[in-house]
């Protein structure tokens, strides 16, 4: 947990665009301090202009262990603590499971899963020592409901969900909270800058995965989610006395979550007798 009555120190990855950049600007406007990071330092230098005492910008590729260690060390040397870690760095990759390129989906997991793990593990010792902190992991609606063409991206977010649930149980005794942020589609430049695709070469997938990819790219400018409102919700959540394990963002996220919960509940009910039949009969 963090004390909302005092100035906090945030470490945020992936700050060059989208949620990361907007969150840095909001954190500074609210009076907190922030370590803003991105692979390209030039893309975030301007964020510290006029508030150099409260904003440190650093280069950080979350797949590079040396840069992770250096960023955490620099953050602790400047501010003495890290209160909130936001694992925001990541990107999307859309392709059918059959057609996905191995080099691409392995790189995706290196960033979205292993990079998140490495940065989290580097920050945890200081949070554990201070007996407080909040780890915010950016997931997605596809972290709880897979869709055609999203298998690889969903796989990384499902992994983040499981990691976060386990981590939350491990660090709760130390006063550290963990929250999964699960946005639906927001009106950022994600589909332009952070979404990669593999073109479908199998006609059989045109009506399923092919249409999903096309619709997502074409509708980017009309997505319902407002990123400014989204990061405001994240900031308020961190301020909450009892922050939630999950923070859905966007009306479509709520709709899809309810569809998944209803479907899963129905399957559990239908399969309960079979599930129980697998136990030893005397148990």
Secondary structure, DSSP 4 states (H G I P E B T S, - for coil): ---TTS--EEEES--SSHHHHHHHHHHHHTT-EEEEEESSGGGTGGGGTT-TTTEEEEE--TT-HHHHHHHHHHHHHHHS---EEEE----EEE--TTT--HHHHHHHHIIIIIIHHHHHHHHHHHHHHHT-EEEEEE--GGGTS--TT-HHHHHHHHHHHHHHHHHHHHHGGGTEEEEEEEE--BSSSHHHHSEEE-----GGGIIIIIHHHHHHHHTGGG-SB-HHHHHHHHHHHHHSTT--SEEEESHHHHHHHHHHHHHHHHHHHHHHHHHHHTS-TT-
